[in-house]
Amino acid sequence: MPRDPKFIFFLILSVLAGLFLGWMDSRQGWDDTGITAGLIVVISALFGFSHPERPWIWALTVSIWIPLHAILLTGDFKMLVVTLFGFAGAYLGAAVKKNKPASK
């Protein structure tokens, strides 16, 4: 694991973002799966863009909390499909960053 302070900062930030999304999704009355999925994609993409070397880290730190909550409460492992949104976003952000032309 890199000891780059910027990476550590973004790692902590991504975990906090993921925990917030998990908290928001677990709230009584919150029933907007589309918004949650969209936020997972966008937030993961931003982190993937910031550090494109390890997009899998951003995918997991942002998107694992919702399925983890479901698994612990109900044993529903099908919720792991939520992480696919995190992987899609993180790898999209990383691809955009890697294919971005260098500025002069």
C-alpha positions as CSV (number, residue, x, y, z in Angstrom):
1,M,0.0,0.0,0.0
2,P,1.5,3.4,-1.0
3,R,2.4,5.8,1.7
4,D,1.6,8.8,-0.5
5,P,-0.2,11.4,1.7
6,K,-2.5,12.3,-1.2
7,F,-3.4,8.7,-1.7
8,I,-4.1,8.2,2.0
9,F,-6.3,11.4,2.0
10,F,-8.3,10.2,-1.0
11,L,-8.6,6.7,0.6
12,I,-10.1,8.1,3.8
13,L,-12.3,10.4,1.7
14,S,-13.6,7.5,-0.4
15,V,-14.4,5.4,2.6
16,L,-16.3,8.3,4.2
17,A,-18.2,8.8,0.9
18,G,-19.1,5.1,0.8
19,L,-20.2,5.1,4.4
20,F,-22.4,8.1,3.7
21,L,-24.0,6.4,0.7
22,G,-24.5,3.3,2.8
23,W,-26.1,5.4,5.6
24,M,-28.3,7.3,3.1
25,D,-29.4,4.1,1.4
26,S,-30.4,2.5,4.8
27,R,-32.6,5.4,5.9
28,Q,-36.2,4.7,6.5
29,G,-38.2,6.0,3.6
30,W,-35.2,6.2,1.2
31,D,-36.3,4.3,-1.8
32,D,-34.5,5.8,-4.8
33,T,-32.2,3.1,-6.1
34,G,-31.4,5.1,-9.3
35,I,-30.0,8.1,-7.4
36,T,-27.9,5.8,-5.2
37,A,-26.6,3.9,-8.1
38,G,-25.8,7.1,-10.0
39,L,-24.0,8.5,-7.0
40,I,-21.9,5.4,-6.7
41,V,-20.9,5.6,-10.3
42,V,-20.1,9.3,-10.2
43,I,-18.2,9.3,-6.9
44,S,-16.2,6.2,-7.9
45,A,-15.4,7.8,-11.3
46,L,-14.0,10.9,-9.5
47,F,-11.8,8.8,-7.3
48,G,-10.7,6.6,-10.3
49,F,-9.8,9.8,-12.2
50,S,-7.8,11.1,-9.2
51,H,-5.7,7.9,-8.9
52,P,-6.1,5.8,-12.0
53,E,-3.4,3.3,-11.0
54,R,-5.8,1.4,-8.6
55,P,-9.4,1.8,-9.6
56,W,-10.4,-1.4,-7.8
57,I,-9.6,0.3,-4.5
58,W,-12.0,3.1,-5.2
59,A,-14.7,0.8,-6.4
60,L,-14.6,-1.2,-3.2
61,T,-14.2,1.7,-0.7
62,V,-17.2,3.5,-2.2
63,S,-19.6,0.7,-3.1
64,I,-19.1,-2.2,-0.6
65,W,-21.0,-0.6,2.3
66,I,-24.5,-1.1,0.9
67,P,-24.1,-4.8,0.2
68,L,-22.2,-5.3,3.5
69,H,-25.1,-3.8,5.4
70,A,-27.6,-6.1,3.5
71,I,-25.4,-9.2,4.0
72,L,-25.1,-8.5,7.8
73,L,-28.8,-7.9,8.3
74,T,-30.4,-10.4,5.9
75,G,-27.7,-12.6,4.5
76,D,-28.6,-11.4,1.0
77,F,-25.4,-11.9,-1.0
78,K,-27.2,-10.8,-4.2
79,M,-26.6,-7.2,-3.1
80,L,-23.0,-7.6,-4.1
81,V,-24.2,-6.6,-7.5
82,V,-24.1,-3.0,-6.2
83,T,-20.3,-3.1,-6.4
84,L,-20.5,-3.4,-10.2
85,F,-21.6,0.2,-10.3
86,G,-18.5,1.1,-8.3
87,F,-16.3,-0.8,-10.6
88,A,-17.9,0.7,-13.7
89,G,-17.4,4.2,-12.3
90,A,-13.9,3.8,-11.0
91,Y,-12.6,2.1,-14.2
92,L,-14.4,4.7,-16.3
93,G,-12.7,7.5,-14.4
94,A,-9.3,5.8,-14.6
95,A,-9.7,5.3,-18.4
96,V,-10.6,9.0,-18.9
97,K,-7.6,10.1,-17.0
98,K,-5.2,7.7,-18.8
99,N,-6.5,8.7,-22.2
100,K,-6.5,12.4,-21.4
101,P,-4.0,14.3,-23.6
102,A,-1.2,15.9,-21.8
103,S,-1.6,19.7,-21.4
104,K,1.2,22.0,-22.6
